[in-house]
Structure formats: C-alpha cells, structure tokens
Amino acid sequence: MSRERGGWPKRPNGPESSASCFFSTASVYESFEGEWADEDSPVAPHSPYSKSKLDAERVLLDLTDSRFKPVILRLPTLFGDSESLRLDVIVNKLVLRLLNGLPLEIHGEGRQFRPFAHVADVARMAVKALEFSLENRENLIVNTCLEKLNFSVREVVEAVANPFPKAVVTQGTHLDLSKITYRVRSNVLGEWFGEEDFAGDLKPAILQLYEHYRKEPLKPYERIMAVRCEWLDRLVSEGRLDRDMRSAEPLSSGQLGCR
C-alpha cells in the first residue's frame, strides 16, 4: 500500500497481490446504547475519531481490485503488557494508579459498557488478517473482541482493585465523561481461532501489569502520556523506523507477532 505525502492511499502497483490490514475502531458502533453489535450491524459513529476511522475504511474498500483486498480490524479498548506499552488506556492506567498509591475513581454510575481485548491477541489477529489478505480471498471486516470481554467501567475498576486488599475505590465528583455505552462481539473470530486460543483474560493481565510496573519503575505518573512518543523516537534514532513512521527494514513473519 502506498500513498502520496499528505494524500489519499493508492493501489499497489505491479502484478502481485498486496496484503493490507487496517486498524479501525469498534467505536463505530457507539450508537448502540448497550445493545450487542457484530460485523453485520449498522454503524453510526458520533465522535470525530470514530468517524475518521470509518471514512478511512471506506477509502480502502473503494480501492479494492483483484490484487488488493484489505482486511479491516475494528479494535476495542486494548489492555495488557507489551513492548510498546500504552499507559493511557483504562486497564493499564488503573493498575499504574494503584501502584502509585492513587485511588481508583469511578465517575458517575460507571455503567457504560465497552469491549476490550488483550494486545497480544490483537497482534495475532493482525498476523492472521495479513495472511488472509495476502491469499487474496475477499474484503473482510472483523471485530477483534470476544463477547466475554465486554465490561462496564465499574466492573473494570473492581477487577483491578479486587486482587489488592489495600486498593481504594472512590466515587469521583465529576459527571460521567461519556455516557455512551456499547457491547461488541464477532461472527468471524470463531472461524479464525477457538476461544481457548486467546490469552487475554482480564485478571492475569492485571497481575502481569502490576509486576511489570513494580520491577521496572516508570517515569513520573504525570508524564505517562509521553512514553509511546519516546519509544517511537528511539526506533527512529536506531534506524528501525523512518521519519514517516514506516518500517525501515523488511519484516519477517516472526517479527509481526507480539510477545
């Protein structure tokens, strides 16, 4: 897949098929108000972020031809330990607050539901998507979330607090930042994997994150949003990414995975 600087994507040139996997978002279903959504459900995003993702999906699908059949992965909120650790997503952020002795706050009633997935499982799904796309079968949209990994905000906070007797859960003073609630499942993942093949249960991931934070002290809590930028800067300085954030070295199939 290629694109002109600042322009729309273009079809790959040449006779060979090109694999393409695009990370979209499950929040395109955010208008469902707590009802279940799957790949056959209508989409009606509200936020600028989810609208932009849906626009990008449509651009890619419009480029489909006999050599280019993109796979769209609609990602939920991710959690779990990884090399490029995100500390701005709810589970990872709550565990870090816990280790820093900060209370776990619930704003409003905390009844909003969200779908979740472990980052290692999504990495495996991405590899599967690239293989599927390279085999040039068909366009495909996949929700990368299991039904059992849909939780309310309150359930997530309690899951983080439960293993730690000294954890403090407090009622926040702000109104709910977002009252949007939606639950997402997939009709496709069962064909790709059996549920027993997924690593991402919430409790073990919370304990693994806690041990990571405890053994490898991070920068001050107030600076956690900069961690990913610093990691990307390091990859650029090492020559592993170019200035457009594209890989500067060919990737083997083994490098596409996630530890």
N, C-alpha and C positions, 0 to 999 in steps of 0.2 A: 504494500500500500504506500502511496506517495502523495505528497501534497506540495503545492507551491507555498512559499513563505507567506503566511497571512491569508492563504486562500483555502478553497474547499479541497477535500481529498480528490484524488484522481484514481482511475482504474490502473492496476499494474500493467505495464507493457510487456510484450513478449508472449510466446505461445503457452508457457507453463502456467498451471494453476497457482494461485497465491492464497496462503492461509491468512485469515483475519479473524480476530476475536476482539470485540469491543466491550469495554466495561461500562455498562449503563447503570441504572439505579432502580431498585424496587419501589422507590417513592413515586414512580409514575402511577401507582395505584392509590395514592394518598387520599383520594376522594371516596374510598370505600367505607369509611366510618365504622371500622371494626369488623366488617364482613370479610369473608375469605376471598382472595384474588388468586388466580392462576394465569398461565400463559394465554388462555382463551378469553380472559376478562378484558373489558374495555379499559382504556387508560384515559385519565383526566388529571394530569398533574397541575398543582397550584403554584408551587414555588418556582422562582427563576431557574434554580439549579435543575430540578426535575424536568422542567420544560426544555431547557437547553439539551439535556441528555436525550429526550425524545426526539428533538429536532435532529440531533446527530445520528440517531438510529435511522431515521427516515432518509437522510442523505446517503448513508452507507447502503441501505437496502435499494435505493434508486440506482446505485452503481452496479447492481448485480448483473452478471452475464455468465457465460458458460465457464469462464476461468476464475470468476471471483464470486464466492458465495459466503458472505460474512456470517459469523455466529455472534449474536447479541447476548451477553450475560447481564442480567439485571441483578445487581448486588444489593443485599440488605446491609444493615449495620454490621461491621466486622468486629471481631474480638480475638484475643489470643496473642501469644508470644511469637515474634518473628524478628528477622534481622533488621528490617526497616520498621521499627516498632512505632505504631501510631498511638499517641497519648491523648488525642482529642476525641476519641470515641468512648461511649459511655462506660462500658465494662472496664477497659484498660484504665480509663481516667479515675473511676471509682476506687479501683484497687490501689492506685497511686495515692489518692487522697487518704485511704485507710492507713497506708504505711507511713504517711507524713503526719499521722495523728489528727487528721481533719475529719469533721463529721460528714456522714453521707446524707445529703439533704434530698428530701422529696418535696417538690414544689407542687402545690395543688393536691389533687387526689392521687395522682400517679397512675391513672387507669388507662393511659394511652398505650395501645399495643404497637409493637414494632417487630419486624422479622430480624433475625440475627444469623450469622454464620461464622465459623472459625476460619481464620485467614489461611490456614494450611489446607483446609478442604476446598476453599475457593481457588487456591493455586492449582490443585489437582483438577478441578473443573476447567480451569483455563487451558491446561495442557490437553485435556480431552476435547475441548472446543476447537483448539488449533488442529488437532488430528482430524476431527470431523470435517473442518473447513478444508483442510488440505486434500482430503479424499473427495472433495468437490461434490458432496451429496446434494445439499439443499440449504437454503437460508434457514436459520433456526433462531428462535428466541427462547432463552432458558432463564427461569427464576432460580437463582442459586441459593435456595433456602428450603429447609425441611420444615414440615408442619410443627414438629415438636420444639423447634427453636424460635417460636413466636412468644414473646413475653411482654407483660406490661412493665412500665417504668418501675412501679413498686416491687414487682417480682424480681427485677434485676437488682435493685438496691438490696433487697432482703437476701438474695443469693450471694451477694458479695459480703454482706455482714455476717451471715449465719456461721461460717467456719471460724470466726474470730470473736471470742466472748467479749473482748474489750471494745468492739466496734460500736460506735454511737450513730444512731439514725435519728435525724431531726426533721421536723416539719419546716420547710422553707417558708419565708414570708412573702415571696413573690408569687404572682399568679402563674399558672402553667405557661411556660414559654411557647408551647404549641399544644393545642388540644386535638390536633389531627391524629387519628388512630386508624391503623390498617394492619391486616394479617395476610401473609403471602405464603403460598406453597407452590410446588412444581409438579407438573404432569410428565416432565421429561427426565428428571434426575433418576427416577427408578429404573429407567431403561439404560442409563449410563452406569449406575452404581447400585449396589444394595445398601440399605441404610446402615447395615453393620459395618460398612467400609468407611464410615465417616468418623473422624477423630474428635469432632468439636462439641462435646458436651460442656455445659457451662461451668460446673463445679471444678473439674480437674483443670480447666483453663484458668480459672481464678487462682487456684493454688499455685499453678506454674508461674503465672504472672507475679504473684507475691514473692516467690523465691527468686525470680529474676531481679525484681526491684531490690530485694534485700541483699543479694550477693553482688550486684553491680549498681552501686549508687548512681543515680542520675543527677542531672543538673537541677538547680533550684526549681521547685514546683512551678513558680510563676513563669518559667521560661520553656515549659514543655512544648508549646506550640512551635518552637523553632527547631526541634530535634530533627524532624524529617528534612527540613531545608539544609541543615548542617550535614546530614548524611548524603544528600544529593550533591552538595558541594564537594564532599570527599570523593565521590565516584567520578565527578568531572575532573578533579585535580589528579586522580590516578589514571585518567585516560580511559576509563571504562564507559563513560557517557560523553557524548559531545555536547555542545552548548545548546542544542535543541532538545536535550534530554533523550536522545536516541542512543541505543547501544553502539559503542564504538568498536566492538569486537563480535565476531559471529558466536551465536549461542548454540550449544549442543542441546539435545533433548533433555539430558540430565540437568542442565542449568536452568531449565524452565520451571523446575519444581521449587518447593519451599520446605525448609527444614521444619 
